[in-house]
Amino acid sequence: MPDNKYLTAEEVTERYRGEISVGTLRNWRAARIGPPFIKIGKAILYPAAELDAWDRKNLVLCSRALETNTQ
């Protein structure tokens, strides 16, 4: 992950290996879903720490992994 504090939409697309497109991010912003962002003038930026938190929020835990963690 880059050391940038803020990522552009293109950098977010790279972070998620192209599975989330710039267009999808645009649609999510309009619908107020997806990762948090900051708008400064016309610039849309995604705080790296917020993307990390969004990743954790969307983490899917498998039951087998839960059993291992509780023992």
Backbone atoms as SQL, in Angstrom:
CREATE TABLE atoms (id INTEGER PRIMARY KEY, chain TEXT, resi INTEGER, resn TEXT, atom TEXT, x REAL, y REAL, z REAL);
INSERT INTO atoms VALUES
  (1, 'A', 1, 'MET', 'N', 0.840, -1.171, 0.000),
  (2, 'A', 1, 'MET', 'CA', 0.000, 0.000, 0.000),
  (3, 'A', 1, 'MET', 'C', 0.886, 1.236, 0.000),
  (4, 'A', 2, 'PRO', 'N', 0.542, 2.235, -0.798),
  (5, 'A', 2, 'PRO', 'CA', 1.351, 3.451, -0.834),
  (6, 'A', 2, 'PRO', 'C', 1.343, 4.163, 0.515),
  (7, 'A', 3, 'ASP', 'N', 2.363, 4.998, 0.745),
  (8, 'A', 3, 'ASP', 'CA', 2.452, 5.755, 1.987),
  (9, 'A', 3, 'ASP', 'C', 1.596, 7.019, 1.950),
  (10, 'A', 4, 'ASN', 'N', 0.818, 7.215, 0.873),
  (11, 'A', 4, 'ASN', 'CA', -0.011, 8.409, 0.749),
  (12, 'A', 4, 'ASN', 'C', -1.079, 8.429, 1.836),
  (13, 'A', 5, 'LYS', 'N', -1.340, 9.630, 2.358),
  (14, 'A', 5, 'LYS', 'CA', -2.435, 9.786, 3.310),
  (15, 'A', 5, 'LYS', 'C', -3.780, 9.771, 2.597),
  (16, 'A', 6, 'TYR', 'N', -3.783, 10.279, 1.371),
  (17, 'A', 6, 'TYR', 'CA', -5.006, 10.365, 0.579),
  (18, 'A', 6, 'TYR', 'C', -4.774, 9.748, -0.787),
  (19, 'A', 7, 'LEU', 'N', -5.770, 9.024, -1.286),
  (20, 'A', 7, 'LEU', 'CA', -5.665, 8.394, -2.592),
  (21, 'A', 7, 'LEU', 'C', -6.714, 8.988, -3.526),
  (22, 'A', 8, 'THR', 'N', -6.354, 9.098, -4.797),
  (23, 'A', 8, 'THR', 'CA', -7.309, 9.505, -5.808),
  (24, 'A', 8, 'THR', 'C', -8.178, 8.298, -6.160),
  (25, 'A', 9, 'ALA', 'N', -9.237, 8.538, -6.914),
  (26, 'A', 9, 'ALA', 'CA', -10.103, 7.434, -7.339),
  (27, 'A', 9, 'ALA', 'C', -9.306, 6.408, -8.146),
  (28, 'A', 10, 'GLU', 'N', -8.388, 6.880, -8.969),
  (29, 'A', 10, 'GLU', 'CA', -7.570, 5.968, -9.772),
  (30, 'A', 10, 'GLU', 'C', -6.676, 5.105, -8.880),
  (31, 'A', 11, 'GLU', 'N', -6.129, 5.709, -7.821),
  (32, 'A', 11, 'GLU', 'CA', -5.286, 4.953, -6.894),
  (33, 'A', 11, 'GLU', 'C', -6.113, 3.949, -6.087),
  (34, 'A', 12, 'VAL', 'N', -7.354, 4.307, -5.767),
  (35, 'A', 12, 'VAL', 'CA', -8.241, 3.361, -5.063),
  (36, 'A', 12, 'VAL', 'C', -8.521, 2.167, -5.968),
  (37, 'A', 13, 'THR', 'N', -8.740, 2.429, -7.258),
  (38, 'A', 13, 'THR', 'CA', -8.949, 1.350, -8.226),
  (39, 'A', 13, 'THR', 'C', -7.742, 0.416, -8.248),
  (40, 'A', 14, 'GLU', 'N', -6.538, 0.981, -8.240),
  (41, 'A', 14, 'GLU', 'CA', -5.318, 0.162, -8.208),
  (42, 'A', 14, 'GLU', 'C', -5.231, -0.639, -6.903),
  (43, 'A', 15, 'ARG', 'N', -5.587, -0.002, -5.803),
  (44, 'A', 15, 'ARG', 'CA', -5.535, -0.680, -4.496),
  (45, 'A', 15, 'ARG', 'C', -6.393, -1.937, -4.493),
  (46, 'A', 16, 'TYR', 'N', -7.544, -1.866, -5.150),
  (47, 'A', 16, 'TYR', 'CA', -8.462, -3.010, -5.191),
  (48, 'A', 16, 'TYR', 'C', -8.330, -3.801, -6.490),
  (49, 'A', 17, 'ARG', 'N', -7.164, -3.692, -7.119),
  (50, 'A', 17, 'ARG', 'CA', -6.780, -4.498, -8.284),
  (51, 'A', 17, 'ARG', 'C', -7.781, -4.417, -9.427),
  (52, 'A', 18, 'GLY', 'N', -8.410, -3.257, -9.593),
  (53, 'A', 18, 'GLY', 'CA', -9.331, -3.053, -10.704),
  (54, 'A', 18, 'GLY', 'C', -10.717, -3.633, -10.486),
  (55, 'A', 19, 'GLU', 'N', -10.961, -4.241, -9.328),
  (56, 'A', 19, 'GLU', 'CA', -12.273, -4.831, -9.045),
  (57, 'A', 19, 'GLU', 'C', -13.320, -3.762, -8.748),
  (58, 'A', 20, 'ILE', 'N', -12.868, -2.583, -8.346),
  (59, 'A', 20, 'ILE', 'CA', -13.754, -1.431, -8.149),
  (60, 'A', 20, 'ILE', 'C', -13.286, -0.371, -9.140),
  (61, 'A', 21, 'SER', 'N', -14.159, 0.012, -10.063),
  (62, 'A', 21, 'SER', 'CA', -13.768, 0.980, -11.089),
  (63, 'A', 21, 'SER', 'C', -13.998, 2.414, -10.608),
  (64, 'A', 22, 'VAL', 'N', -13.423, 3.357, -11.326),
  (65, 'A', 22, 'VAL', 'CA', -13.632, 4.771, -11.040),
  (66, 'A', 22, 'VAL', 'C', -15.126, 5.100, -11.172),
  (67, 'A', 23, 'GLY', 'N', -15.791, 4.501, -12.153),
  (68, 'A', 23, 'GLY', 'CA', -17.225, 4.709, -12.339),
  (69, 'A', 23, 'GLY', 'C', -18.039, 4.198, -11.171),
  (70, 'A', 24, 'THR', 'N', -17.646, 3.047, -10.632),
  (71, 'A', 24, 'THR', 'CA', -18.334, 2.503, -9.463),
  (72, 'A', 24, 'THR', 'C', -18.155, 3.435, -8.270),
  (73, 'A', 25, 'LEU', 'N', -16.951, 3.934, -8.068),
  (74, 'A', 25, 'LEU', 'CA', -16.712, 4.878, -6.979),
  (75, 'A', 25, 'LEU', 'C', -17.580, 6.129, -7.159),
  (76, 'A', 26, 'ARG', 'N', -17.701, 6.602, -8.387),
  (77, 'A', 26, 'ARG', 'CA', -18.538, 7.774, -8.674),
  (78, 'A', 26, 'ARG', 'C', -19.996, 7.485, -8.315),
  (79, 'A', 27, 'ASN', 'N', -20.487, 6.323, -8.714),
  (80, 'A', 27, 'ASN', 'CA', -21.867, 5.944, -8.396),
  (81, 'A', 27, 'ASN', 'C', -22.071, 5.818, -6.889),
  (82, 'A', 28, 'TRP', 'N', -21.107, 5.219, -6.203),
  (83, 'A', 28, 'TRP', 'CA', -21.209, 5.073, -4.758),
  (84, 'A', 28, 'TRP', 'C', -21.228, 6.432, -4.064),
  (85, 'A', 29, 'ARG', 'N', -20.403, 7.371, -4.551),
  (86, 'A', 29, 'ARG', 'CA', -20.405, 8.713, -3.952),
  (87, 'A', 29, 'ARG', 'C', -21.769, 9.361, -4.105),
  (88, 'A', 30, 'ALA', 'N', -22.366, 9.231, -5.278),
  (89, 'A', 30, 'ALA', 'CA', -23.676, 9.827, -5.534),
  (90, 'A', 30, 'ALA', 'C', -24.745, 9.206, -4.635),
  (91, 'A', 31, 'ALA', 'N', -24.634, 7.912, -4.366),
  (92, 'A', 31, 'ALA', 'CA', -25.600, 7.194, -3.532),
  (93, 'A', 31, 'ALA', 'C', -25.227, 7.254, -2.043),
  (94, 'A', 32, 'ARG', 'N', -24.082, 7.854, -1.729),
  (95, 'A', 32, 'ARG', 'CA', -23.573, 7.941, -0.359),
  (96, 'A', 32, 'ARG', 'C', -23.360, 6.560, 0.267),
  (97, 'A', 33, 'ILE', 'N', -22.805, 5.646, -0.548),
  (98, 'A', 33, 'ILE', 'CA', -22.391, 4.335, -0.050),
  (99, 'A', 33, 'ILE', 'C', -20.925, 4.165, -0.418),
  (100, 'A', 34, 'GLY', 'N', -20.313, 3.104, 0.025),
  (101, 'A', 34, 'GLY', 'CA', -18.910, 2.865, -0.287),
  (102, 'A', 34, 'GLY', 'C', -17.998, 3.545, 0.722),
  (103, 'A', 35, 'PRO', 'N', -16.716, 3.642, 0.392),
  (104, 'A', 35, 'PRO', 'CA', -15.754, 4.197, 1.344),
  (105, 'A', 35, 'PRO', 'C', -15.927, 5.709, 1.508),
  (106, 'A', 36, 'PRO', 'N', -15.630, 6.223, 2.708),
  (107, 'A', 36, 'PRO', 'CA', -15.700, 7.668, 2.938),
  (108, 'A', 36, 'PRO', 'C', -14.698, 8.411, 2.053),
  (109, 'A', 37, 'PHE', 'N', -15.036, 9.634, 1.686),
  (110, 'A', 37, 'PHE', 'CA', -14.167, 10.446, 0.838),
  (111, 'A', 37, 'PHE', 'C', -14.198, 11.889, 1.305),
  (112, 'A', 38, 'ILE', 'N', -13.245, 12.648, 0.817),
  (113, 'A', 38, 'ILE', 'CA', -13.160, 14.080, 1.087),
  (114, 'A', 38, 'ILE', 'C', -13.235, 14.796, -0.253),
  (115, 'A', 39, 'LYS', 'N', -14.009, 15.866, -0.311),
  (116, 'A', 39, 'LYS', 'CA', -14.089, 16.662, -1.531),
  (117, 'A', 39, 'LYS', 'C', -13.514, 18.040, -1.216),
  (118, 'A', 40, 'ILE', 'N', -12.461, 18.398, -1.922),
  (119, 'A', 40, 'ILE', 'CA', -11.830, 19.701, -1.781),
  (120, 'A', 40, 'ILE', 'C', -11.878, 20.356, -3.157),
  (121, 'A', 41, 'GLY', 'N', -12.764, 21.314, -3.302),
  (122, 'A', 41, 'GLY', 'CA', -12.994, 21.891, -4.623),
  (123, 'A', 41, 'GLY', 'C', -13.565, 20.807, -5.520),
  (124, 'A', 42, 'LYS', 'N', -12.889, 20.543, -6.620),
  (125, 'A', 42, 'LYS', 'CA', -13.315, 19.474, -7.526),
  (126, 'A', 42, 'LYS', 'C', -12.601, 18.154, -7.248),
  (127, 'A', 43, 'ALA', 'N', -11.613, 18.203, -6.372),
  (128, 'A', 43, 'ALA', 'CA', -10.811, 17.006, -6.082),
  (129, 'A', 43, 'ALA', 'C', -11.555, 16.080, -5.124),
  (130, 'A', 44, 'ILE', 'N', -11.609, 14.803, -5.480),
  (131, 'A', 44, 'ILE', 'CA', -12.173, 13.760, -4.630),
  (132, 'A', 44, 'ILE', 'C', -11.004, 12.920, -4.135),
  (133, 'A', 45, 'LEU', 'N', -10.860, 12.834, -2.818),
  (134, 'A', 45, 'LEU', 'CA', -9.758, 12.083, -2.222),
  (135, 'A', 45, 'LEU', 'C', -10.293, 11.110, -1.184),
  (136, 'A', 46, 'TYR', 'N', -9.643, 9.969, -1.090),
  (137, 'A', 46, 'TYR', 'CA', -10.026, 8.922, -0.154),
  (138, 'A', 46, 'TYR', 'C', -8.916, 8.778, 0.889),
  (139, 'A', 47, 'PRO', 'N', -9.206, 9.084, 2.159),
  (140, 'A', 47, 'PRO', 'CA', -8.182, 8.901, 3.199),
  (141, 'A', 47, 'PRO', 'C', -7.802, 7.423, 3.322),
  (142, 'A', 48, 'ALA', 'N', -6.519, 7.136, 3.300),
  (143, 'A', 48, 'ALA', 'CA', -6.040, 5.753, 3.374),
  (144, 'A', 48, 'ALA', 'C', -6.522, 5.073, 4.656),
  (145, 'A', 49, 'ALA', 'N', -6.542, 5.799, 5.768),
  (146, 'A', 49, 'ALA', 'CA', -6.995, 5.210, 7.039),
  (147, 'A', 49, 'ALA', 'C', -8.472, 4.822, 6.958),
  (148, 'A', 50, 'GLU', 'N', -9.278, 5.616, 6.262),
  (149, 'A', 50, 'GLU', 'CA', -10.703, 5.301, 6.110),
  (150, 'A', 50, 'GLU', 'C', -10.896, 4.078, 5.217),
  (151, 'A', 51, 'LEU', 'N', -10.044, 3.923, 4.203),
  (152, 'A', 51, 'LEU', 'CA', -10.112, 2.730, 3.352),
  (153, 'A', 51, 'LEU', 'C', -9.759, 1.488, 4.161),
  (154, 'A', 52, 'ASP', 'N', -8.754, 1.611, 5.041),
  (155, 'A', 52, 'ASP', 'CA', -8.387, 0.489, 5.911),
  (156, 'A', 52, 'ASP', 'C', -9.567, 0.104, 6.809),
  (157, 'A', 53, 'ALA', 'N', -10.234, 1.110, 7.387),
  (158, 'A', 53, 'ALA', 'CA', -11.395, 0.849, 8.242),
  (159, 'A', 53, 'ALA', 'C', -12.537, 0.238, 7.441),
  (160, 'A', 54, 'TRP', 'N', -12.739, 0.699, 6.215),
  (161, 'A', 54, 'TRP', 'CA', -13.794, 0.164, 5.336),
  (162, 'A', 54, 'TRP', 'C', -13.503, -1.301, 5.010),
  (163, 'A', 55, 'ASP', 'N', -12.216, -1.606, 4.789),
  (164, 'A', 55, 'ASP', 'CA', -11.820, -3.003, 4.553),
  (165, 'A', 55, 'ASP', 'C', -12.188, -3.877, 5.750),
  (166, 'A', 56, 'ARG', 'N', -11.855, -3.418, 6.958),
  (167, 'A', 56, 'ARG', 'CA', -12.155, -4.199, 8.164),
  (168, 'A', 56, 'ARG', 'C', -13.664, -4.374, 8.331),
  (169, 'A', 57, 'LYS', 'N', -14.434, -3.328, 8.042),
  (170, 'A', 57, 'LYS', 'CA', -15.891, -3.400, 8.172),
  (171, 'A', 57, 'LYS', 'C', -16.485, -4.429, 7.213),
  (172, 'A', 58, 'ASN', 'N', -15.865, -4.599, 6.049),
  (173, 'A', 58, 'ASN', 'CA', -16.379, -5.507, 5.027),
  (174, 'A', 58, 'ASN', 'C', -15.698, -6.873, 5.041),
  (175, 'A', 59, 'LEU', 'N', -14.877, -7.118, 6.041),
  (176, 'A', 59, 'LEU', 'CA', -14.184, -8.390, 6.170),
  (177, 'A', 59, 'LEU', 'C', -15.191, -9.500, 6.456),
  (178, 'A', 60, 'VAL', 'N', -15.098, -10.572, 5.714),
  (179, 'A', 60, 'VAL', 'CA', -15.976, -11.726, 5.907),
  (180, 'A', 60, 'VAL', 'C', -15.180, -12.792, 6.654),
  (181, 'A', 61, 'LEU', 'N', -15.656, -13.139, 7.830),
  (182, 'A', 61, 'LEU', 'CA', -14.990, -14.166, 8.627),
  (183, 'A', 61, 'LEU', 'C', -15.656, -15.516, 8.380),
  (184, 'A', 62, 'CYS', 'N', -14.849, -16.518, 8.196),
  (185, 'A', 62, 'CYS', 'CA', -15.359, -17.874, 8.002),
  (186, 'A', 62, 'CYS', 'C', -15.538, -18.530, 9.367),
  (187, 'A', 63, 'SER', 'N', -16.492, -19.430, 9.460),
  (188, 'A', 63, 'SER', 'CA', -16.768, -20.069, 10.753),
  (189, 'A', 63, 'SER', 'C', -15.566, -20.848, 11.256),
  (190, 'A', 64, 'ARG', 'N', -14.830, -21.482, 10.382),
  (191, 'A', 64, 'ARG', 'CA', -13.650, -22.243, 10.787),
  (192, 'A', 64, 'ARG', 'C', -12.622, -21.293, 11.409),
  (193, 'A', 65, 'ALA', 'N', -12.462, -20.121, 10.832),
  (194, 'A', 65, 'ALA', 'CA', -11.519, -19.148, 11.390),
  (195, 'A', 65, 'ALA', 'C', -11.983, -18.665, 12.762),
  (196, 'A', 66, 'LEU', 'N', -13.280, -18.535, 12.954),
  (197, 'A', 66, 'LEU', 'CA', -13.812, -18.127, 14.249),
  (198, 'A', 66, 'LEU', 'C', -13.529, -19.188, 15.304),
  (199, 'A', 67, 'GLU', 'N', -13.663, -20.461, 14.942),
  (200, 'A', 67, 'GLU', 'CA', -13.399, -21.552, 15.880),
  (201, 'A', 67, 'GLU', 'C', -11.935, -21.548, 16.308),
  (202, 'A', 68, 'THR', 'N', -11.041, -21.290, 15.376),
  (203, 'A', 68, 'THR', 'CA', -9.616, -21.263, 15.657),
  (204, 'A', 68, 'THR', 'C', -9.284, -20.098, 16.582),
  (205, 'A', 69, 'ASN', 'N', -9.914, -18.950, 16.363),
  (206, 'A', 69, 'ASN', 'CA', -9.621, -17.760, 17.171),
  (207, 'A', 69, 'ASN', 'C', -10.162, -17.861, 18.585),
  (208, 'A', 70, 'THR', 'N', -11.191, -18.664, 18.808),
  (209, 'A', 70, 'THR', 'CA', -11.794, -18.735, 20.142),
  (210, 'A', 70, 'THR', 'C', -11.164, -19.808, 21.014),
  (211, 'A', 71, 'GLN', 'N', -10.315, -20.658, 20.445),
  (212, 'A', 71, 'GLN', 'CA', -9.699, -21.732, 21.231),
  (213, 'A', 71, 'GLN', 'C', -8.397, -21.300, 21.826);
